[in-house]
Amino acid sequence: MDLHIIVKIKSSYQEWKALFDLHSEKRAQLCDESKTLVGEVDTTTATVTLFSVDVEAMGAMMADPEFIKMTEEHVEEHIRYVINPLSPPQ
């Protein structure tokens, strides 16, 4: 499954991105990290697009108390969306 996540940031994009970058090996266990897209929308919002996600494993990781503690000073909210490819017009 492919996911698009809007990240509402408490700290700054730069601080959040540094934390995000530190965990690429962990993400690689949950998705195809080689395709991960991340970008700054504004100073308090980032977008992340993940491909071939193991949704069950990602849910468990994001609910883990260690993950919550690590992100609590940087992230206000993760807003998750499922991405479905569109078929070409007929």
PDB file of N, CA, C and O in Angstrom:
ATOM      1  N   MET A   1       0.844  -1.170   0.000  1.00  0.00           N
ATOM      2  CA  MET A   1       0.000   0.000   0.000  1.00  0.00           C
ATOM      3  C   MET A   1       0.893   1.237   0.000  1.00  0.00           C
ATOM      4  O   MET A   1       1.945   1.257   0.639  1.00  0.00           O
ATOM      5  N   ASP A   2       0.463   2.259  -0.719  1.00  0.00           N
ATOM      6  CA  ASP A   2       1.197   3.521  -0.770  1.00  0.00           C
ATOM      7  C   ASP A   2       0.483   4.546   0.113  1.00  0.00           C
ATOM      8  O   ASP A   2      -0.746   4.619   0.123  1.00  0.00           O
ATOM      9  N   LEU A   3       1.255   5.327   0.845  1.00  0.00           N
ATOM     10  CA  LEU A   3       0.690   6.303   1.782  1.00  0.00           C
ATOM     11  C   LEU A   3       1.262   7.695   1.538  1.00  0.00           C
ATOM     12  O   LEU A   3       2.416   7.859   1.141  1.00  0.00           O
ATOM     13  N   HIS A   4       0.420   8.685   1.788  1.00  0.00           N
ATOM     14  CA  HIS A   4       0.858  10.078   1.795  1.00  0.00           C
ATOM     15  C   HIS A   4       0.541  10.596   3.189  1.00  0.00           C
ATOM     16  O   HIS A   4      -0.580  10.446   3.673  1.00  0.00           O
ATOM     17  N   ILE A   5       1.526  11.203   3.830  1.00  0.00           N
ATOM     18  CA  ILE A   5       1.366  11.666   5.209  1.00  0.00           C
ATOM     19  C   ILE A   5       1.664  13.157   5.273  1.00  0.00           C
ATOM     20  O   ILE A   5       2.709  13.616   4.812  1.00  0.00           O
ATOM     21  N   ILE A   6       0.736  13.898   5.847  1.00  0.00           N
ATOM     22  CA  ILE A   6       0.971  15.312   6.141  1.00  0.00           C
ATOM     23  C   ILE A   6       1.414  15.365   7.598  1.00  0.00           C
ATOM     24  O   ILE A   6       0.727  14.861   8.487  1.00  0.00           O
ATOM     25  N   VAL A   7       2.555  15.974   7.826  1.00  0.00           N
ATOM     26  CA  VAL A   7       3.118  16.057   9.172  1.00  0.00           C
ATOM     27  C   VAL A   7       2.975  17.496   9.653  1.00  0.00           C
ATOM     28  O   VAL A   7       3.535  18.418   9.060  1.00  0.00           O
ATOM     29  N   LYS A   8       2.222  17.677  10.728  1.00  0.00           N
ATOM     30  CA  LYS A   8       2.097  18.986  11.362  1.00  0.00           C
ATOM     31  C   LYS A   8       3.213  19.078  12.404  1.00  0.00           C
ATOM     32  O   LYS A   8       3.258  18.297  13.355  1.00  0.00           O
ATOM     33  N   ILE A   9       4.105  20.039  12.210  1.00  0.00           N
ATOM     34  CA  ILE A   9       5.349  20.114  12.980  1.00  0.00           C
ATOM     35  C   ILE A   9       5.238  21.129  14.122  1.00  0.00           C
ATOM     36  O   ILE A   9       4.742  22.241  13.938  1.00  0.00           O
ATOM     37  N   LYS A  10       5.712  20.720  15.306  1.00  0.00           N
ATOM     38  CA  LYS A  10       5.770  21.616  16.469  1.00  0.00           C
ATOM     39  C   LYS A  10       7.068  22.410  16.490  1.00  0.00           C
ATOM     40  O   LYS A  10       7.069  23.594  16.826  1.00  0.00           O
ATOM     41  N   SER A  11       8.163  21.768  16.135  1.00  0.00           N
ATOM     42  CA  SER A  11       9.477  22.416  16.216  1.00  0.00           C
ATOM     43  C   SER A  11       9.716  23.212  14.942  1.00  0.00           C
ATOM     44  O   SER A  11       9.059  24.232  14.734  1.00  0.00           O
ATOM     45  N   SER A  12      10.611  22.793  14.104  1.00  0.00           N
ATOM     46  CA  SER A  12      10.843  23.426  12.808  1.00  0.00           C
ATOM     47  C   SER A  12      11.018  22.326  11.777  1.00  0.00           C
ATOM     48  O   SER A  12      11.311  21.182  12.125  1.00  0.00           O
ATOM     49  N   TYR A  13      10.841  22.667  10.522  1.00  0.00           N
ATOM     50  CA  TYR A  13      11.035  21.662   9.471  1.00  0.00           C
ATOM     51  C   TYR A  13      12.453  21.094   9.537  1.00  0.00           C
ATOM     52  O   TYR A  13      12.637  19.882   9.420  1.00  0.00           O
ATOM     53  N   GLN A  14      13.438  21.938   9.721  1.00  0.00           N
ATOM     54  CA  GLN A  14      14.826  21.485   9.732  1.00  0.00           C
ATOM     55  C   GLN A  14      15.082  20.486  10.867  1.00  0.00           C
ATOM     56  O   GLN A  14      15.737  19.465  10.663  1.00  0.00           O
ATOM     57  N   GLU A  15      14.564  20.784  12.059  1.00  0.00           N
ATOM     58  CA  GLU A  15      14.742  19.864  13.190  1.00  0.00           C
ATOM     59  C   GLU A  15      14.009  18.551  12.937  1.00  0.00           C
ATOM     60  O   GLU A  15      14.554  17.473  13.175  1.00  0.00           O
ATOM     61  N   TRP A  16      12.767  18.647  12.452  1.00  0.00           N
ATOM     62  CA  TRP A  16      11.999  17.436  12.159  1.00  0.00           C
ATOM     63  C   TRP A  16      12.693  16.608  11.076  1.00  0.00           C
ATOM     64  O   TRP A  16      12.800  15.388  11.203  1.00  0.00           O
ATOM     65  N   LYS A  17      13.164  17.261  10.016  1.00  0.00           N
ATOM     66  CA  LYS A  17      13.796  16.557   8.890  1.00  0.00           C
ATOM     67  C   LYS A  17      15.067  15.848   9.351  1.00  0.00           C
ATOM     68  O   LYS A  17      15.346  14.736   8.901  1.00  0.00           O
ATOM     69  N   ALA A  18      15.834  16.464  10.230  1.00  0.00           N
ATOM     70  CA  ALA A  18      17.037  15.818  10.755  1.00  0.00           C
ATOM     71  C   ALA A  18      16.665  14.525  11.484  1.00  0.00           C
ATOM     72  O   ALA A  18      17.345  13.511  11.330  1.00  0.00           O
ATOM     73  N   LEU A  19      15.600  14.555  12.269  1.00  0.00           N
ATOM     74  CA  LEU A  19      15.122  13.365  12.970  1.00  0.00           C
ATOM     75  C   LEU A  19      14.627  12.322  11.965  1.00  0.00           C
ATOM     76  O   LEU A  19      14.941  11.138  12.087  1.00  0.00           O
ATOM     77  N   PHE A  20      13.862  12.762  10.982  1.00  0.00           N
ATOM     78  CA  PHE A  20      13.355  11.871   9.930  1.00  0.00           C
ATOM     79  C   PHE A  20      14.508  11.165   9.218  1.00  0.00           C
ATOM     80  O   PHE A  20      14.458   9.955   8.998  1.00  0.00           O
ATOM     81  N   ASP A  21      15.530  11.913   8.864  1.00  0.00           N
ATOM     82  CA  ASP A  21      16.672  11.353   8.128  1.00  0.00           C
ATOM     83  C   ASP A  21      17.434  10.310   8.938  1.00  0.00           C
ATOM     84  O   ASP A  21      18.014   9.388   8.364  1.00  0.00           O
ATOM     85  N   LEU A  22      17.442  10.442  10.251  1.00  0.00           N
ATOM     86  CA  LEU A  22      18.160   9.496  11.107  1.00  0.00           C
ATOM     87  C   LEU A  22      17.537   8.094  11.091  1.00  0.00           C
ATOM     88  O   LEU A  22      18.183   7.125  11.489  1.00  0.00           O
ATOM     89  N   HIS A  23      16.298   7.988  10.639  1.00  0.00           N
ATOM     90  CA  HIS A  23      15.579   6.722  10.755  1.00  0.00           C
ATOM     91  C   HIS A  23      15.275   6.054   9.423  1.00  0.00           C
ATOM     92  O   HIS A  23      14.297   5.315   9.310  1.00  0.00           O
ATOM     93  N   SER A  24      16.097   6.304   8.418  1.00  0.00           N
ATOM     94  CA  SER A  24      15.848   5.716   7.103  1.00  0.00           C
ATOM     95  C   SER A  24      15.998   4.187   7.132  1.00  0.00           C
ATOM     96  O   SER A  24      15.274   3.486   6.425  1.00  0.00           O
ATOM     97  N   GLU A  25      16.917   3.673   7.929  1.00  0.00           N
ATOM     98  CA  GLU A  25      17.083   2.213   7.994  1.00  0.00           C
ATOM     99  C   GLU A  25      15.856   1.546   8.597  1.00  0.00           C
ATOM    100  O   GLU A  25      15.439   0.482   8.141  1.00  0.00           O
ATOM    101  N   LYS A  26      15.278   2.163   9.614  1.00  0.00           N
ATOM    102  CA  LYS A  26      14.054   1.621  10.227  1.00  0.00           C
ATOM    103  C   LYS A  26      12.903   1.666   9.217  1.00  0.00           C
ATOM    104  O   LYS A  26      12.147   0.704   9.087  1.00  0.00           O
ATOM    105  N   ARG A  27      12.775   2.803   8.497  1.00  0.00           N
ATOM    106  CA  ARG A  27      11.707   2.913   7.484  1.00  0.00           C
ATOM    107  C   ARG A  27      11.874   1.871   6.397  1.00  0.00           C
ATOM    108  O   ARG A  27      10.888   1.354   5.871  1.00  0.00           O
ATOM    109  N   ALA A  28      13.125   1.558   6.053  1.00  0.00           N
ATOM    110  CA  ALA A  28      13.395   0.576   4.990  1.00  0.00           C
ATOM    111  C   ALA A  28      12.864  -0.809   5.355  1.00  0.00           C
ATOM    112  O   ALA A  28      12.658  -1.641   4.472  1.00  0.00           O
ATOM    113  N   GLN A  29      12.645  -1.062   6.631  1.00  0.00           N
ATOM    114  CA  GLN A  29      12.050  -2.328   7.065  1.00  0.00           C
ATOM    115  C   GLN A  29      10.539  -2.330   6.863  1.00  0.00           C
ATOM    116  O   GLN A  29       9.907  -3.386   6.900  1.00  0.00           O
ATOM    117  N   LEU A  30       9.949  -1.134   6.646  1.00  0.00           N
ATOM    118  CA  LEU A  30       8.492  -0.988   6.570  1.00  0.00           C
ATOM    119  C   LEU A  30       7.976  -0.609   5.186  1.00  0.00           C
ATOM    120  O   LEU A  30       6.789  -0.761   4.898  1.00  0.00           O
ATOM    121  N   CYS A  31       8.876  -0.110   4.324  1.00  0.00           N
ATOM    122  CA  CYS A  31       8.456   0.362   3.010  1.00  0.00           C
ATOM    123  C   CYS A  31       9.647   0.332   2.052  1.00  0.00           C
ATOM    124  O   CYS A  31      10.765  -0.006   2.441  1.00  0.00           O
ATOM    125  N   ASP A  32       9.387   0.692   0.798  1.00  0.00           N
ATOM    126  CA  ASP A  32      10.474   0.808  -0.180  1.00  0.00           C
ATOM    127  C   ASP A  32      11.097   2.193  -0.009  1.00  0.00           C
ATOM    128  O   ASP A  32      10.684   3.158  -0.652  1.00  0.00           O
ATOM    129  N   GLU A  33      12.086   2.274   0.857  1.00  0.00           N
ATOM    130  CA  GLU A  33      12.701   3.554   1.223  1.00  0.00           C
ATOM    131  C   GLU A  33      13.346   4.253   0.027  1.00  0.00           C
ATOM    132  O   GLU A  33      13.491   5.476   0.027  1.00  0.00           O
ATOM    133  N   SER A  34      13.733   3.485  -0.988  1.00  0.00           N
ATOM    134  CA  SER A  34      14.362   4.101  -2.163  1.00  0.00           C
ATOM    135  C   SER A  34      13.403   5.010  -2.924  1.00  0.00           C
ATOM    136  O   SER A  34      13.839   5.851  -3.711  1.00  0.00           O
ATOM    137  N   LYS A  35      12.099   4.848  -2.697  1.00  0.00           N
ATOM    138  CA  LYS A  35      11.093   5.669  -3.378  1.00  0.00           C
ATOM    139  C   LYS A  35      10.502   6.757  -2.477  1.00  0.00           C
ATOM    140  O   LYS A  35       9.685   7.556  -2.937  1.00  0.00           O
ATOM    141  N   THR A  36      10.899   6.799  -1.208  1.00  0.00           N
ATOM    142  CA  THR A  36      10.329   7.759  -0.263  1.00  0.00           C
ATOM    143  C   THR A  36      10.548   9.198  -0.734  1.00  0.00           C
ATOM    144  O   THR A  36      11.647   9.581  -1.137  1.00  0.00           O
ATOM    145  N   LEU A  37       9.474   9.979  -0.671  1.00  0.00           N
ATOM    146  CA  LEU A  37       9.515  11.399  -1.012  1.00  0.00           C
ATOM    147  C   LEU A  37       9.197  12.199   0.241  1.00  0.00           C
ATOM    148  O   LEU A  37       8.290  11.844   0.995  1.00  0.00           O
ATOM    149  N   VAL A  38       9.935  13.270   0.465  1.00  0.00           N
ATOM    150  CA  VAL A  38       9.695  14.119   1.628  1.00  0.00           C
ATOM    151  C   VAL A  38       9.938  15.566   1.214  1.00  0.00           C
ATOM    152  O   VAL A  38      10.862  15.859   0.455  1.00  0.00           O
ATOM    153  N   GLY A  39       9.099  16.465   1.720  1.00  0.00           N
ATOM    154  CA  GLY A  39       9.272  17.864   1.358  1.00  0.00           C
ATOM    155  C   GLY A  39       8.669  18.809   2.376  1.00  0.00           C
ATOM    156  O   GLY A  39       7.796  18.441   3.162  1.00  0.00           O
ATOM    157  N   GLU A  40       9.155  20.027   2.338  1.00  0.00           N
ATOM    158  CA  GLU A  40       8.671  21.092   3.210  1.00  0.00           C
ATOM    159  C   GLU A  40       7.543  21.827   2.503  1.00  0.00           C
ATOM    160  O   GLU A  40       7.711  22.303   1.381  1.00  0.00           O
ATOM    161  N   VAL A  41       6.398  21.918   3.159  1.00  0.00           N
ATOM    162  CA  VAL A  41       5.281  22.702   2.637  1.00  0.00           C
ATOM    163  C   VAL A  41       5.419  24.130   3.143  1.00  0.00           C
ATOM    164  O   VAL A  41       5.344  25.086   2.371  1.00  0.00           O
ATOM    165  N   ASP A  42       5.621  24.259   4.444  1.00  0.00           N
ATOM    166  CA  ASP A  42       5.896  25.551   5.074  1.00  0.00           C
ATOM    167  C   ASP A  42       6.639  25.260   6.373  1.00  0.00           C
ATOM    168  O   ASP A  42       7.025  24.115   6.609  1.00  0.00           O
ATOM    169  N   THR A  43       6.847  26.247   7.206  1.00  0.00           N
ATOM    170  CA  THR A  43       7.692  26.062   8.395  1.00  0.00           C
ATOM    171  C   THR A  43       7.118  25.063   9.398  1.00  0.00           C
ATOM    172  O   THR A  43       7.859  24.537  10.228  1.00  0.00           O
ATOM    173  N   THR A  44       5.813  24.792   9.337  1.00  0.00           N
ATOM    174  CA  THR A  44       5.210  23.865  10.292  1.00  0.00           C
ATOM    175  C   THR A  44       4.505  22.680   9.635  1.00  0.00           C
ATOM    176  O   THR A  44       3.715  21.990  10.280  1.00  0.00           O
ATOM    177  N   THR A  45       4.788  22.446   8.363  1.00  0.00           N
ATOM    178  CA  THR A  45       4.150  21.328   7.668  1.00  0.00           C
ATOM    179  C   THR A  45       5.135  20.667   6.715  1.00  0.00           C
ATOM    180  O   THR A  45       5.856  21.330   5.970  1.00  0.00           O
ATOM    181  N   ALA A  46       5.142  19.330   6.765  1.00  0.00           N
ATOM    182  CA  ALA A  46       5.932  18.537   5.823  1.00  0.00           C
ATOM    183  C   ALA A  46       5.010  17.518   5.177  1.00  0.00           C
ATOM    184  O   ALA A  46       3.949  17.199   5.714  1.00  0.00           O
ATOM    185  N   THR A  47       5.419  17.008   4.019  1.00  0.00           N
ATOM    186  CA  THR A  47       4.705  15.899   3.401  1.00  0.00           C
ATOM    187  C   THR A  47       5.678  14.752   3.205  1.00  0.00           C
ATOM    188  O   THR A  47       6.853  14.951   2.896  1.00  0.00           O
ATOM    189  N   VAL A  48       5.163  13.553   3.390  1.00  0.00           N
ATOM    190  CA  VAL A  48       5.955  12.337   3.202  1.00  0.00           C
ATOM    191  C   VAL A  48       5.106  11.382   2.364  1.00  0.00           C
ATOM    192  O   VAL A  48       3.934  11.159   2.669  1.00  0.00           O
ATOM    193  N   THR A  49       5.689  10.828   1.323  1.00  0.00           N
ATOM    194  CA  THR A  49       5.013   9.816   0.522  1.00  0.00           C
ATOM    195  C   THR A  49       5.842   8.544   0.597  1.00  0.00           C
ATOM    196  O   THR A  49       7.038   8.541   0.308  1.00  0.00           O
ATOM    197  N   LEU A  50       5.179   7.463   0.991  1.00  0.00           N
ATOM    198  CA  LEU A  50       5.838   6.176   1.176  1.00  0.00           C
ATOM    199  C   LEU A  50       5.200   5.146   0.249  1.00  0.00           C
ATOM    200  O   LEU A  50       3.990   5.176   0.022  1.00  0.00           O
ATOM    201  N   PHE A  51       6.008   4.240  -0.284  1.00  0.00           N
ATOM    202  CA  PHE A  51       5.539   3.247  -1.245  1.00  0.00           C
ATOM    203  C   PHE A  51       5.775   1.834  -0.723  1.00  0.00           C
ATOM    204  O   PHE A  51       6.742   1.571  -0.008  1.00  0.00           O
ATOM    205  N   SER A  52       4.877   0.939  -1.093  1.00  0.00           N
ATOM    206  CA  SER A  52       4.956  -0.483  -0.690  1.00  0.00           C
ATOM    207  C   SER A  52       5.083  -0.609   0.827  1.00  0.00           C
ATOM    208  O   SER A  52       5.977  -1.280   1.342  1.00  0.00           O
ATOM    209  N   VAL A  53       4.174   0.048   1.516  1.00  0.00           N
ATOM    210  CA  VAL A  53       4.213   0.107   2.982  1.00  0.00           C
ATOM    211  C   VAL A  53       3.574  -1.131   3.597  1.00  0.00           C
ATOM    212  O   VAL A  53       2.501  -1.560   3.172  1.00  0.00           O
ATOM    213  N   ASP A  54       4.234  -1.698   4.594  1.00  0.00           N
ATOM    214  CA  ASP A  54       3.638  -2.715   5.450  1.00  0.00           C
ATOM    215  C   ASP A  54       2.860  -1.934   6.506  1.00  0.00           C
ATOM    216  O   ASP A  54       3.414  -1.519   7.524  1.00  0.00           O
ATOM    217  N   VAL A  55       1.576  -1.743   6.245  1.00  0.00           N
ATOM    218  CA  VAL A  55       0.753  -0.843   7.071  1.00  0.00           C
ATOM    219  C   VAL A  55       0.650  -1.342   8.508  1.00  0.00           C
ATOM    220  O   VAL A  55       0.670  -0.541   9.442  1.00  0.00           O
ATOM    221  N   GLU A  56       0.541  -2.635   8.693  1.00  0.00           N
ATOM    222  CA  GLU A  56       0.449  -3.175  10.047  1.00  0.00           C
ATOM    223  C   GLU A  56       1.720  -2.877  10.843  1.00  0.00           C
ATOM    224  O   GLU A  56       1.650  -2.459  11.999  1.00  0.00           O
ATOM    225  N   ALA A  57       2.869  -3.091  10.226  1.00  0.00           N
ATOM    226  CA  ALA A  57       4.149  -2.821  10.899  1.00  0.00           C
ATOM    227  C   ALA A  57       4.328  -1.324  11.158  1.00  0.00           C
ATOM    228  O   ALA A  57       4.840  -0.929  12.205  1.00  0.00           O
ATOM    229  N   MET A  58       3.903  -0.492  10.195  1.00  0.00           N
ATOM    230  CA  MET A  58       4.032   0.949  10.389  1.00  0.00           C
ATOM    231  C   MET A  58       3.126   1.427  11.519  1.00  0.00           C
ATOM    232  O   MET A  58       3.527   2.260  12.331  1.00  0.00           O
ATOM    233  N   GLY A  59       1.907   0.900  11.569  1.00  0.00           N
ATOM    234  CA  GLY A  59       0.996   1.256  12.658  1.00  0.00           C
ATOM    235  C   GLY A  59       1.570   0.888  14.010  1.00  0.00           C
ATOM    236  O   GLY A  59       1.469   1.656  14.967  1.00  0.00           O
ATOM    237  N   ALA A  60       2.176  -0.291  14.089  1.00  0.00           N
ATOM    238  CA  ALA A  60       2.788  -0.728  15.347  1.00  0.00           C
ATOM    239  C   ALA A  60       3.951   0.181  15.730  1.00  0.00           C
ATOM    240  O   ALA A  60       4.111   0.533  16.898  1.00  0.00           O
ATOM    241  N   MET A  61       4.762   0.560  14.742  1.00  0.00           N
ATOM    242  CA  MET A  61       5.901   1.446  15.011  1.00  0.00           C
ATOM    243  C   MET A  61       5.417   2.804  15.523  1.00  0.00           C
ATOM    244  O   MET A  61       5.953   3.333  16.498  1.00  0.00           O
ATOM    245  N   MET A  62       4.400   3.366  14.860  1.00  0.00           N
ATOM    246  CA  MET A  62       3.928   4.700  15.241  1.00  0.00           C
ATOM    247  C   MET A  62       3.199   4.695  16.584  1.00  0.00           C
ATOM    248  O   MET A  62       3.079   5.743  17.220  1.00  0.00           O
ATOM    249  N   ALA A  63       2.713   3.543  17.023  1.00  0.00           N
ATOM    250  CA  ALA A  63       2.047   3.428  18.324  1.00  0.00           C
ATOM    251  C   ALA A  63       3.034   3.062  19.438  1.00  0.00           C
ATOM    252  O   ALA A  63       2.678   3.070  20.617  1.00  0.00           O
ATOM    253  N   ASP A  64       4.261   2.745  19.062  1.00  0.00           N
ATOM    254  CA  ASP A  64       5.274   2.352  20.038  1.00  0.00           C
ATOM    255  C   ASP A  64       5.616   3.533  20.938  1.00  0.00           C
ATOM    256  O   ASP A  64       5.866   4.631  20.439  1.00  0.00           O
ATOM    257  N   PRO A  65       5.632   3.331  22.257  1.00  0.00           N
ATOM    258  CA  PRO A  65       5.950   4.436  23.173  1.00  0.00           C
ATOM    259  C   PRO A  65       7.290   5.110  22.879  1.00  0.00           C
ATOM    260  O   PRO A  65       7.425   6.318  23.074  1.00  0.00           O
ATOM    261  N   GLU A  66       8.277   4.351  22.416  1.00  0.00           N
ATOM    262  CA  GLU A  66       9.584   4.935  22.089  1.00  0.00           C
ATOM    263  C   GLU A  66       9.467   5.914  20.915  1.00  0.00           C
ATOM    264  O   GLU A  66      10.066   6.989  20.935  1.00  0.00           O
ATOM    265  N   PHE A  67       8.688   5.531  19.889  1.00  0.00           N
ATOM    266  CA  PHE A  67       8.471   6.412  18.742  1.00  0.00           C
ATOM    267  C   PHE A  67       7.713   7.668  19.174  1.00  0.00           C
ATOM    268  O   PHE A  67       8.055   8.777  18.764  1.00  0.00           O
ATOM    269  N   ILE A  68       6.690   7.489  19.997  1.00  0.00           N
ATOM    270  CA  ILE A  68       5.903   8.630  20.481  1.00  0.00           C
ATOM    271  C   ILE A  68       6.788   9.592  21.261  1.00  0.00           C
ATOM    272  O   ILE A  68       6.721  10.805  21.063  1.00  0.00           O
ATOM    273  N   LYS A  69       7.614   9.054  22.145  1.00  0.00           N
ATOM    274  CA  LYS A  69       8.509   9.904  22.939  1.00  0.00           C
ATOM    275  C   LYS A  69       9.503  10.639  22.039  1.00  0.00           C
ATOM    276  O   LYS A  69       9.771  11.823  22.243  1.00  0.00           O
ATOM    277  N   MET A  70      10.050   9.931  21.039  1.00  0.00           N
ATOM    278  CA  MET A  70      11.044  10.515  20.137  1.00  0.00           C
ATOM    279  C   MET A  70      10.455  11.674  19.324  1.00  0.00           C
ATOM    280  O   MET A  70      11.146  12.657  19.053  1.00  0.00           O
ATOM    281  N   THR A  71       9.185  11.560  18.938  1.00  0.00           N
ATOM    282  CA  THR A  71       8.589  12.557  18.054  1.00  0.00           C
ATOM    283  C   THR A  71       7.745  13.615  18.763  1.00  0.00           C
ATOM    284  O   THR A  71       7.365  14.606  18.140  1.00  0.00           O
ATOM    285  N   GLU A  72       7.444  13.432  20.039  1.00  0.00           N
ATOM    286  CA  GLU A  72       6.481  14.301  20.704  1.00  0.00           C
ATOM    287  C   GLU A  72       6.867  15.788  20.718  1.00  0.00           C
ATOM    288  O   GLU A  72       5.980  16.641  20.671  1.00  0.00           O
ATOM    289  N   GLU A  73       8.137  16.115  20.779  1.00  0.00           N
ATOM    290  CA  GLU A  73       8.508  17.535  20.782  1.00  0.00           C
ATOM    291  C   GLU A  73       8.590  18.119  19.370  1.00  0.00           C
ATOM    292  O   GLU A  73       8.726  19.330  19.201  1.00  0.00           O
ATOM    293  N   HIS A  74       8.507  17.251  18.362  1.00  0.00           N
ATOM    294  CA  HIS A  74       8.621  17.709  16.979  1.00  0.00           C
ATOM    295  C   HIS A  74       7.318  17.636  16.186  1.00  0.00           C
ATOM    296  O   HIS A  74       7.099  18.434  15.275  1.00  0.00           O
ATOM    297  N   VAL A  75       6.454  16.681  16.530  1.00  0.00           N
ATOM    298  CA  VAL A  75       5.265  16.419  15.707  1.00  0.00           C
ATOM    299  C   VAL A  75       3.986  16.645  16.501  1.00  0.00           C
ATOM    300  O   VAL A  75       3.783  16.072  17.571  1.00  0.00           O
ATOM    301  N   GLU A  76       3.131  17.495  15.945  1.00  0.00           N
ATOM    302  CA  GLU A  76       1.811  17.711  16.525  1.00  0.00           C
ATOM    303  C   GLU A  76       0.850  16.623  16.063  1.00  0.00           C
ATOM    304  O   GLU A  76       0.044  16.119  16.845  1.00  0.00           O
ATOM    305  N   GLU A  77       0.947  16.264  14.773  1.00  0.00           N
ATOM    306  CA  GLU A  77      -0.011  15.311  14.216  1.00  0.00           C
ATOM    307  C   GLU A  77       0.515  14.726  12.909  1.00  0.00           C
ATOM    308  O   GLU A  77       1.188  15.408  12.136  1.00  0.00           O
ATOM    309  N   HIS A  78       0.197  13.447  12.672  1.00  0.00           N
ATOM    310  CA  HIS A  78       0.420  12.796  11.381  1.00  0.00           C
ATOM    311  C   HIS A  78      -0.964  12.568  10.768  1.00  0.00           C
ATOM    312  O   HIS A  78      -1.808  11.905  11.371  1.00  0.00           O
ATOM    313  N   ILE A  79      -1.197  13.110   9.586  1.00  0.00           N
ATOM    314  CA  ILE A  79      -2.468  12.914   8.886  1.00  0.00           C
ATOM    315  C   ILE A  79      -2.184  11.985   7.712  1.00  0.00           C
ATOM    316  O   ILE A  79      -1.470  12.354   6.779  1.00  0.00           O
ATOM    317  N   ARG A  80      -2.742  10.784   7.761  1.00  0.00           N
ATOM    318  CA  ARG A  80      -2.397   9.739   6.790  1.00  0.00           C
ATOM    319  C   ARG A  80      -3.479   9.575   5.721  1.00  0.00           C
ATOM    320  O   ARG A  80      -4.676   9.642   5.997  1.00  0.00           O
ATOM    321  N   TYR A  81      -3.009   9.358   4.489  1.00  0.00           N
ATOM    322  CA  TYR A  81      -3.886   9.096   3.348  1.00  0.00           C
ATOM    323  C   TYR A  81      -3.358   7.893   2.582  1.00  0.00           C
ATOM    324  O   TYR A  81      -2.147   7.698   2.477  1.00  0.00           O
ATOM    325  N   VAL A  82      -4.260   7.096   2.052  1.00  0.00           N
ATOM    326  CA  VAL A  82      -3.896   5.994   1.170  1.00  0.00           C
ATOM    327  C   VAL A  82      -3.902   6.532  -0.252  1.00  0.00           C
ATOM    328  O   VAL A  82      -4.806   7.271  -0.642  1.00  0.00           O
ATOM    329  N   ILE A  83      -2.887   6.157  -1.024  1.00  0.00           N
ATOM    330  CA  ILE A  83      -2.784   6.582  -2.419  1.00  0.00           C
ATOM    331  C   ILE A  83      -3.162   5.402  -3.310  1.00  0.00           C
ATOM    332  O   ILE A  83      -2.629   4.302  -3.165  1.00  0.00           O
ATOM    333  N   ASN A  84      -4.078   5.646  -4.219  1.00  0.00           N
ATOM    334  CA  ASN A  84      -4.468   4.643  -5.207  1.00  0.00           C
ATOM    335  C   ASN A  84      -4.169   5.195  -6.591  1.00  0.00           C
ATOM    336  O   ASN A  84      -4.612   6.293  -6.928  1.00  0.00           O
ATOM    337  N   PRO A  85      -3.420   4.445  -7.398  1.00  0.00           N
ATOM    338  CA  PRO A  85      -3.121   4.924  -8.751  1.00  0.00           C
ATOM    339  C   PRO A  85      -4.402   5.076  -9.579  1.00  0.00           C
ATOM    340  O   PRO A  85      -5.342   4.293  -9.443  1.00  0.00           O
ATOM    341  N   LEU A  86      -4.417   6.084 -10.425  1.00  0.00           N
ATOM    342  CA  LEU A  86      -5.534   6.285 -11.347  1.00  0.00           C
ATOM    343  C   LEU A  86      -5.243   5.551 -12.647  1.00  0.00           C
ATOM    344  O   LEU A  86      -4.109   5.528 -13.127  1.00  0.00           O
ATOM    345  N   SER A  87      -6.274   4.958 -13.201  1.00  0.00           N
ATOM    346  CA  SER A  87      -6.123   4.334 -14.518  1.00  0.00           C
ATOM    347  C   SER A  87      -6.065   5.429 -15.566  1.00  0.00           C
ATOM    348  O   SER A  87      -6.676   6.484 -15.395  1.00  0.00           O
ATOM    349  N   PRO A  88      -5.337   5.190 -16.651  1.00  0.00           N
ATOM    350  CA  PRO A  88      -5.298   6.194 -17.715  1.00  0.00           C
ATOM    351  C   PRO A  88      -6.692   6.382 -18.323  1.00  0.00           C
ATOM    352  O   PRO A  88      -7.490   5.445 -18.344  1.00  0.00           O
ATOM    353  N   PRO A  89      -6.984   7.576 -18.812  1.00  0.00           N
ATOM    354  CA  PRO A  89      -8.297   7.800 -19.432  1.00  0.00           C
ATOM    355  C   PRO A  89      -8.477   6.890 -20.649  1.00  0.00           C
ATOM    356  O   PRO A  89      -7.520   6.561 -21.350  1.00  0.00           O
ATOM    357  N   GLN A  90      -9.681   6.510 -20.868  1.00  0.00           N
ATOM    358  CA  GLN A  90     -10.004   5.623 -22.017  1.00  0.00           C
ATOM    359  C   GLN A  90     -10.152   6.420 -23.287  1.00  0.00           C
ATOM    360  O   GLN A  90     -10.420   5.852 -24.345  1.00  0.00           O
TER     361      GLN A  90
END
